[in-house]
């Protein structure tokens, strides 16, 4: 499923900038590759997209690396709303 658009708020933008600032050049390249896949198909098998459980059952996560995740929600109009980015325990 290709997202209609990718949305986020100011709080996510702040966390994202802090996250990116802590990455090496190779990690930034891996992130760019993953986001390229995400923009084309949020359920691409290489992203390991999975639905979360419990209090977060309305949300999904993709794997950026073994320990890093991007949490998002699919909106009714087909847009994707980015919630959180960081290590596996950011929202779990």
C-alpha positions in Angstrom: 0.0 0.0 0.0 1.5 3.3 -1.1 0.7 6.1 1.4 -1.4 8.9 0.1 0.8 11.3 2.1 3.1 11.1 5.1 2.2 13.4 8.0 3.8 14.3 11.4 3.6 17.0 14.1 6.2 19.3 15.5 6.9 17.0 18.4 7.8 14.1 16.0 9.9 16.5 13.9 11.9 17.4 17.0 12.5 13.8 18.0 13.3 12.9 14.4 16.0 15.7 14.1 17.6 14.4 17.4 17.4 10.8 16.1 19.1 11.7 12.8 21.8 13.8 14.5 22.9 10.7 16.4 23.4 8.5 13.3 26.5 7.7 11.4 26.7 8.2 7.6 26.0 4.5 7.0 23.1 4.5 9.3 21.6 7.6 7.6 22.0 5.8 4.2 20.2 2.7 5.6 17.4 5.0 7.0 17.0 6.7 3.5 16.8 3.3 1.9 14.1 2.2 4.3 12.1 5.4 3.9 12.3 5.0 0.1 10.7 1.5 0.5 8.2 2.9 2.9 7.1 5.7 0.5 6.4 3.0 -2.2 4.8 0.3 0.0 4.4 0.5 3.7 4.0 -3.3 3.8 7.2 -4.1 1.9 8.5 -7.3 3.5 12.0 -5.7 3.9 10.4 -3.2 6.4 9.0 -6.0 8.6 5.8 -3.9 9.1 3.8 -5.2 12.0 0.7 -4.2 13.9 1.3 -3.4 17.5 -0.7 -4.8 20.4 -2.3 -3.7 23.6 -2.7 0.1 24.1 -1.0 0.6 20.7 -3.3 -1.7 18.7 -4.2 1.1 16.3 -0.6 1.6 15.3 2.0 -0.1 13.2 5.8 -0.2 13.3 8.5 -0.8 10.8 12.1 -1.9 11.4 14.8 0.6 10.5 17.5 -1.6 12.0 17.6 -4.5 14.4 16.9 -2.2 17.4 15.3 0.9 15.8 11.7 1.3 14.9 9.3 3.9 13.3 5.8 3.8 14.7 2.9 5.1 12.6 -0.8 5.1 12.2 -2.7 4.6 8.9 -5.5 7.2 8.6 -8.8 6.6 7.0 -7.9 8.6 3.8 -4.8 6.4 3.2 -2.3 8.8 4.7 0.3 7.8 7.2 0.8 9.7 10.4 4.3 9.2 12.0 4.2 8.9 15.8 7.6 7.9 17.1 11.1 7.0 16.0 13.9 5.3 18.0 14.9 2.2 19.8 12.6 -0.8 20.2 11.4 0.3 23.6 10.2 3.8 22.6 6.5 2.9 22.8 6.5 -0.7 24.0 
